[in-house]
Amino acid sequence: MNIANKNYPKISIITPTYNQGAFIEKTINSVLSQNYPNLEFIIIDGGSTDNTVETIKKYEKHLTYWVSESDRGQSHAINKGMALATGDYLTWLNSDDWYLPGALLEIDNTFKEHPEASIVVGTGENVDINGHVTHIFSPDLVIDRATLLNWFSGTWFLQPASVFRRSMWEKCGPLSEDEHLVFDLELWLRAADRGFIFQVIEKTLAQALIHADAKTTAMSWKTYVEGAVLVERFGGKGEIKHQAERLLNEVENITKRLRWYEENYNKILSHPLVRLVRPLAKRFAKDENQYWHNSIPLWVRGK
């Protein structure tokens, strides 16, 4: 180890990725620009067919290891990376998430100030494709088994804003490959069950991009279902019933809106203002290859 690095425990970051060529460069740059003196950066690609591999090769001299080959999904990719990792602190950073400046140094300082802690958790933000913050996840000041079992009642935190000690992973890993959307929560619950301590810091460490292809966006309803089953498996009570009722209410509200739309569709089309504007609007909406076409209201597109 370089003498200058002796005061900085090694942080291993695993980035699992598959066809995230539009976003992964920002992820990579957010890690490398941390300028953390003792970094191990591993990228596990699942055999991407877009420009992901081309982007990885652009930075390969700064990477500890990378591979592009078929895998069994995100949790398997992370486990593959963790099996190679040699760091004192470990984490994963998805290829559409990124760190904010100074995040890794802040994490290292927190571990040094709190030697009893095994998991450090900071604030995370969701951002949209234009970079606007859409939601801030400020974790509870105390994270324990009780708060984790209340995860879907609003006590959750963003995984990219967390790092853990190797000792926790050795006792609680690897990630379950049976869970596809809530494997991070399962890891936290295992850690809490085994007495590992979470330390919260009131600093924003990372951002997660919300976009149409993001797994948690495309399958948000399934996240709640998987999460409810997981919470009850760890001893939580009533979560499946709670989430079932919530999802049924959402379906009912959507059904009511569709019914109103169907009942009033002809009235909308016959309104004088709509009849005046519709021919002009259709001229701009006629190209089905334009990315915004699907967002054009039906009253404009017509049959």
Number of C-alpha atoms within 10 A of each C-alpha: 7 7 6 9 13 11 10 16 17 21 26 25 25 27 25 27 25 24 17 21 20 13 17 25 18 15 18 24 13 19 21 15 12 16 13 19 17 17 23 20 22 25 27 24 26 20 16 17 11 13 13 22 22 12 16 21 12 10 13 16 9 15 16 15 16 19 14 16 12 13 15 9 15 23 22 20 24 26 20 18 24 23 9 13 23 13 19 14 26 23 24 24 25 23 26 23 25 24 25 16 16 16 20 21 15 17 24 20 11 18 21 13 10 14 10 12 17 21 25 22 28 27 23 25 23 18 18 14 10 7 11 11 15 11 13 15 18 20 21 18 13 12 20 19 20 14 17 22 23 16 17 17 12 12 16 18 22 21 22 22 31 24 25 23 19 22 14 21 18 9 12 19 16 17 22 15 16 10 17 18 20 21 20 16 21 21 18 21 23 18 22 18 13 13 13 22 20 23 21 20 19 12 15 21 24 23 26 24 23 21 14 11 10 14 13 17 14 13 12 12 13 15 18 21 17 16 24 25 16 21 22 14 11 15 12 17 14 12 23 19 12 14 19 14 12 13 15 12 12 12 12 12 12 12 12 12 12 12 12 11 13 11 11 11 13 11 11 14 16 11 10 9 10 15 14 11 11 15 12 11 15 15 11 13 18 13 11 9 9 10 8 10 14 12 8 14 10 11 16 20 17 9 5
